[in-house]
């Protein structure tokens, strides 16, 4: 794994991404999508959205690369929000959704939604860092 390892302080939900790491979508598609997002200009949503800051795009690339190196499943969807953040989303069996919102370089929030649970949505702030070794994605 090129010197990268998952942190022992794993972010909730990551175990599901490991279980389905060999299923579509393809990582090449996800990296192509972030390139398209980078090309979005001002008002890309026709409602006044700002162009995404380069730091968010670079943070997205870094985070995606780390997830790929950790051999996790590629997100099913990757899209910007009009507030300038970037969303990675996985749709899992039993209608469970994991959504990572990248807020700025190295920081984000994971939302896990469970359709039939007493607490249908849980939030986990997290950060990641790119070091020579190890790669860590940990709770804040």
C-alpha positions, 0 to 999 in steps of 0.5 A, a space after each residue: 500500500 505504498 507506505 500508507 495505512 488507515 488510522 487506528 482511530 478510524 472514522 465511523 463508516 469506513 469499514 463499509 467502504 472497505 467491504 465493497 472496495 472492489 465494486 464500481 464506480 471506477 477511480 478514474 471516473 471520480 478523478 475525471 469528475 473533480 477535473 470537471 468541477 474545477 472548470 466550473 466558473 462563477 454562478 455555475 448553478 445559475 443561483 449565484 454560486 461562487 467558483 470553487 476555491 483552488 484549495 478545496 479542489 486540491 484538498 479534494 484531490 488529496 483526500 481522494 488519492 488517500 482513499 484510493 491508496 487505502 484501497 477504499 471504494 470510490 465515491 458513487 458521486 462527487 459534487 460541489 455545493 454553492 457554499 464552496 464545499 465539495 461532497 463525496 457520497 457513497 450509497 450503500 446496501 440497506 439505503 445507508 448513505 455516507 457523505 463526506 463534506 470537505 470544508 477546507 484543506 484537511 478538514 471535513 464532516 462525515 454524515 451517515 444516514 440510516 433510514 430505519 434507525 432511532 438516530 437517522 443521521 450522525 455527524 463526525 467532524 474529521 481531518 486528514 493529513 498527507 504525510 510520507 507515512 502513514 496516511 491518517 483520516 481521523 476524528 477531530 
